[in-house]
């Protein structure tokens, strides 16, 4: 499948469509987002928090590496859920029936979970290559500084490290931003190819790379518009939380908690839905939709 180069403002369109996502089947889309939030956050809190606080906060490179490996493993295991979410969105946009529990369809026989995990492993390798490129150009001190920062996060030593930036930090930040844009495009287009077009991991990585390079300007417009939108949403969220806290002071702390928790959950659900919506609409524009048979493209939502 060939990829297309979109106009610079396509990124704004992807975000706009993602914000409006859910109008066709909100129960399935937001229900799936809620299930995903539980499935991802609960294991992460159960597994990662003990790793984070082992050693009573003492800096430890081994603990930092263990935490990083834990995050990577959890990310690989839950990657098929991303496929389930994209399939639900695709079904809703195409007018096909879908339900929230279709989120777990990739784990069923023939659901493609292996291909999705394979693609996620490929993306981890891409991230490693990008990290090596940054260190190679900006200097090896960046890598050691980052590992020390990971080991000392949440401690006074970590705060000191943030004040002692290594040489080449500015170059590393500039490279990181460009490569991060590229990686986001590779993931959005490539994962869409795996899930909705039936591509293998290697072919999807290639097509994701080409599609991302062709659309760096739309990706930049997407980032800028997302920052502006994020600022407005954060402002509204802060006002709502402040009102809830004021009501809590007047009527009791319990009321503040009762009001704040639903606001926070709604905020997280919205973030999940918009994020996957942007991925879906970018894939659909750049790849022109699935070239696989309709029953293959919608297999995960069946």
C-alpha positions in Angstrom: 0.0 0.0 0.0 1.4 3.5 -0.9 1.3 6.3 1.6 0.2 9.8 0.9 1.7 13.2 1.9 -1.0 15.4 3.4 -1.1 19.2 3.6 0.4 21.0 6.6 -3.0 21.6 8.2 -4.0 18.0 8.1 -2.7 17.6 11.7 -5.3 20.1 12.9 -8.0 18.1 11.1 -6.9 14.9 12.7 -7.2 16.5 16.1 -10.6 18.1 15.3 -12.0 14.7 14.2 -10.6 13.0 17.2 -12.2 15.5 19.5 -15.6 14.8 17.8 -15.0 11.0 18.0 -17.7 9.0 19.7 -20.7 10.6 18.0 -21.6 7.3 16.2 -21.1 4.8 19.0 -20.1 6.6 22.3 -21.0 3.6 24.5 -18.5 1.3 22.7 -15.7 3.8 22.3 -15.8 5.4 25.8 -16.6 2.0 27.4 -13.5 0.5 25.7 -11.4 3.5 26.8 -12.6 2.9 30.4 -11.7 -0.8 30.2 -8.3 0.0 28.8 -7.6 2.5 31.5 -8.3 -0.1 34.2 -6.3 -2.9 32.4 -3.3 -0.6 32.0 -3.2 1.4 35.2 -4.0 -1.3 37.7 -1.1 -3.7 36.7 1.2 -0.7 36.4 0.4 0.5 39.9 0.7 -3.1 41.3 4.0 -3.9 39.6 5.7 -0.6 39.1 5.2 1.1 42.5 7.1 -1.5 44.4 10.0 -1.2 42.0 9.9 2.6 42.3 10.0 2.7 46.0 12.3 -0.3 46.8 15.3 0.9 48.6 13.6 3.7 50.5 14.3 6.2 47.7 18.1 5.6 47.5 19.4 6.2 44.0 20.1 2.9 42.2 20.9 2.3 38.5 19.7 -1.3 38.9 16.3 -0.1 40.2 16.0 2.4 37.4 16.8 -0.4 34.8 14.3 -2.7 36.4 11.6 0.0 36.4 12.3 0.7 32.7 12.2 -3.0 31.8 8.9 -3.3 33.7 7.3 -0.4 31.8 8.5 -1.9 28.5 7.1 -5.4 29.3 3.7 -4.0 30.3 3.6 -1.9 27.2 4.3 -4.9 25.0 1.6 -7.0 26.7 -1.1 -4.4 26.5 -0.3 -3.4 22.9 -3.1 -5.7 21.5 -5.5 -3.6 23.5 -4.5 -0.7 21.3 -5.5 -2.8 18.3 -8.8 -3.5 19.8 -9.4 0.2 20.4 -8.5 1.1 16.8 -10.8 -1.6 15.5 -13.7 -0.3 17.6 -13.1 3.2 16.3 -12.9 1.9 12.7 -16.2 -0.1 13.2 -18.0 3.0 14.6 -16.7 5.2 11.8 -17.8 2.7 9.1 -21.2 2.1 10.7 -20.5 -1.5 11.8 -21.7 -2.8 15.2 -19.1 -2.8 18.0 -19.1 -3.1 21.8 -16.7 -2.1 24.5 -15.6 -5.7 25.1 -14.3 -5.9 21.5 -11.2 -4.3 23.1 -10.1 -7.9 23.9 -10.8 -9.3 20.5 -7.1 -9.4 19.4 -6.4 -11.9 22.1 -8.9 -14.4 20.6 -7.9 -17.0 18.1 -6.8 -15.3 14.9 -7.2 -11.8 16.4 -3.7 -10.7 15.5 -2.2 -10.2 19.0 1.1 -11.7 17.9 1.5 -9.3 15.0 0.7 -6.3 17.3 3.2 -7.4 19.9 5.7 -7.9 17.1 5.1 -4.4 15.9 5.5 -3.1 19.4 8.8 -4.8 19.7 9.9 -3.3 16.4 8.9 0.2 17.8 11.1 -0.4 20.8 14.0 -1.2 18.5 13.3 2.0 16.6 13.3 4.0 19.9 16.6 2.4 20.8 18.1 3.3 17.4 16.9 6.9 17.8 18.3 7.0 21.4 21.7 5.8 20.1 21.6 8.4 17.3 21.0 11.2 19.8 23.8 10.0 22.1 26.2 9.5 19.1 25.6 13.1 17.9 25.0 15.0 21.2 27.6 13.1 23.3 27.8 10.1 25.5 27.3 12.2 28.6 23.6 12.4 27.8 23.1 8.7 28.2 24.9 8.4 31.6 23.1 11.6 32.8 19.7 10.1 31.8 20.4 6.8 33.6 21.5 8.7 36.8 18.3 10.8 36.6 16.2 7.7 36.2 17.8 6.2 39.3 17.5 9.3 41.4 14.0 10.4 40.4 11.9 11.7 43.3 15.1 12.3 45.4 17.1 15.5 46.2 19.9 14.0 44.0 17.5 14.0 41.0 16.7 17.7 41.6 20.4 18.4 41.5 20.9 16.5 38.3 18.2 18.6 36.6 20.2 21.7 37.5 23.4 20.3 36.1 22.6 19.7 32.5 25.3 17.8 30.5 27.1 19.2 27.4 25.2 18.8 24.2 21.8 18.9 26.0 20.4 21.5 23.6 21.3 19.5 20.6 19.9 16.4 22.2 16.6 18.1 22.9 16.3 19.4 19.3 17.1 15.9 17.9 14.7 14.3 20.4 11.8 16.5 19.2 12.4 15.7 15.5 12.8 11.9 16.1 9.9 11.9 18.5 7.7 13.4 15.8 9.0 10.7 13.4 8.3 7.9 15.9 4.8 9.1 16.6 4.0 9.0 12.9 5.6 5.6 12.5 3.5 4.2 15.3 0.2 5.8 14.2 0.5 4.7 10.5 2.3 1.4 11.2 0.0 0.2 13.9 -3.0 1.1 11.8 -1.5 -1.0 9.0 -1.0 -4.0 11.3 -4.5 -3.8 12.9 -6.7 -2.5 10.1 -4.9 -3.5 6.9 -3.5 -6.9 8.0 0.2 -6.0 7.4 3.0 -7.9 9.0 5.2 -6.0 11.6 8.2 -5.4 9.3 6.1 -4.2 6.3 4.1 -1.9 8.7 7.3 -0.4 10.1 8.5 0.4 6.6 5.2 2.0 5.6 5.0 3.8 8.9 8.4 5.3 8.4 7.7 6.4 4.8 4.3 7.8 5.8 5.8 9.7 8.8 8.6 11.2 6.8 6.1 12.4 4.2 3.9 14.0 6.9 6.4 15.7 9.3 4.7 19.1 8.7 1.2 17.8 9.5 2.7 16.1 12.6 4.2 19.5 13.6 0.9 21.2 13.1 -0.7 18.4 15.2 1.7 19.0 18.1 1.1 22.8 18.1 -2.7 22.5 18.0 -2.5 19.8 20.7 -0.5 22.1 23.0 -3.1 24.9 22.5 -6.0 22.5 23.1 -4.3 20.9 26.1 -3.8 24.4 27.7 -7.5 25.2 27.3 -8.6 21.7 28.6 -6.2 22.0 31.5 -7.6 25.4 32.4 -11.2 24.1 32.4 -10.1 21.0 34.4 -8.3 23.3 36.9 -11.4 25.5 37.3 -13.7 22.4 37.8 -11.3 20.9 40.4 -11.1 24.3 42.2 -14.9 24.5 42.3 -15.1 20.9 43.7 -12.6 21.8 46.4 -14.5 24.9 47.4 -17.7 22.9 47.6 -15.8 20.3 49.6 -14.8 22.9 52.1 -18.3 24.1 52.5 -20.1 20.8 52.7 -17.3 18.4 53.8 -14.2 16.9 52.3 -16.1 13.8 51.2 -18.1 15.9 48.7 -14.9 17.3 47.2 -13.6 13.8 46.7 -16.9 12.6 45.2 -16.8 15.5 42.7 -13.1 15.4 41.8 -12.8 11.7 41.1 -15.5 11.7 38.3 -13.9 14.8 36.8 -10.5 13.2 36.8 -11.8 9.9 35.3 -13.7 11.8 32.6 -10.5 13.7 31.8 -8.5 10.5 31.4 -11.2 8.9 29.3 -11.2 11.9 27.0 -7.4 11.8 26.6 -7.5 8.1 25.7 -10.2 8.5 23.1 -8.6 11.6 21.5 -5.2 10.0 21.4 -6.5 6.9 19.6 -8.7 9.0 17.4 -5.7 11.0 16.2 -3.9 7.7 15.4 -6.9 6.4 13.4 -7.6 9.5 11.4 -3.9 9.9 10.6 -3.7 6.3 9.4 -6.9 6.7 7.3 -5.6 9.9 5.6 -2.1 8.8 5.0 -2.9 5.2 3.8 -6.2 6.0 2.2 -8.1 3.5 4.2 -7.6 -0.3 4.4 -6.9 -2.1 1.2 -7.7 -5.4 2.9 -11.2 -6.9 2.5 -13.8 -5.4 4.6 -14.2 -8.5 6.8 -10.4 -8.4 7.5 -10.3 -4.7 8.3 -13.1 -5.2 10.8 -12.1 -8.6 12.1 -11.1 -7.3 15.5 -14.5 -5.6 16.0 -16.5 -8.6 14.8 
